[in-house]
Amino acid sequence: MVSDRRVGYLEELEHELDTRGLVARVVRTRSGPAFLRVVNPEAASLAEDVTCAPAPETKDHYFWWSWGERMHRVDDVGGAALKLAHVLQPLAAR
């Protein structure tokens, strides 16, 4: 099932983010696609919801930012986690 595949990718990213000190949990809804809620525990207002879906022009799956922009390939969860960690870092720490 396609949704199980997408949830699997999100769970892989969840694990990677947990090892980097971010709080991440897969959220499954009744009416929409599953997504990954990511929060910086040191600054809870810094959060992001990540989805997983194929790109329109290909069958390859990608992680997507909450505003609908393609973020990163699913076969590189380390790279995706690095991007999320950077975006969710407080400005003073950059």
N, C-alpha and C positions, 0 to 999 in steps of 0.2 A: 504494500500500500504506500502511495506517495507520501501521505502525511507522516507515516511512521519513519520513513527515510529522512524527512526534514527534521523531525523531532530528534532523531539520532544525531544528526549534524549539530543541532542546538545543544544536545547533551554533551557532545565532545567539547564544544566551546565552553560550556558551563564548567566542566572539569578543569580546563586550561585556565580559565579566569579565577577559579577558586585557588589554584596554586599561586596565583599572582596577588592574592590578598583582596580581590574584589568579590562581592557577594553576587552570585548569579543563580537564577532559578528559572527553569522552563515553566511557562504558564500555558495551560491548555484551556481554551474557552469553548463554550458550546456553539457559539455563532461565528467564530472567526478562526483564522489559523493560529497555531501555537506560536509563541514568541519567547525570547529569552529576556528577562528583566535583569539588568545589570546595575548595581549600585556601588558607589565608593563608600565603604563604611566610615571613612574618616570625614566625609562630606556628603551626607545623604541626599542633598539637593542635586548632586551630580549623579545622574542616572540616565540610562538609555534602554530602549526596547529594540531588540534585534530580531528580525525575521529571517527565514530561509526560504528561497524559491529559485527556480531556474530563471535565467535571464531571458528576455523576450526573443532574442535572436538565436538562442542555443538551448540545448537541453541540460547544460552544465548548471549546477546549483551554486548559489552565492549567498553570503550573508548580506543583509540589507539594513541600512540605517532606518530609524523610525520615520524620517522624512522622505523615504522612497529612493534614496540614492544607493547604488551598489557599493558595498563596503569592501568585501574580500572574498576570495575563493574558499569553498568549504574544505578543500584538501590541504589547506595551510592554516590550521586553527591557531598556531603560534603567532603567525602574522596578524590574524584577525584580533587576537587577544592583545597584541602589542598596540594596535590602533585604538582599541577600546580603552586600554589603560592610559594611553596618552590623552585621549579626549576627556576622560573622567578624572584627570589629575587637576587639583586646584591650581590656579594661576601662579600663586606664590611658589609652588614646588617646581615649576617648569624651568 
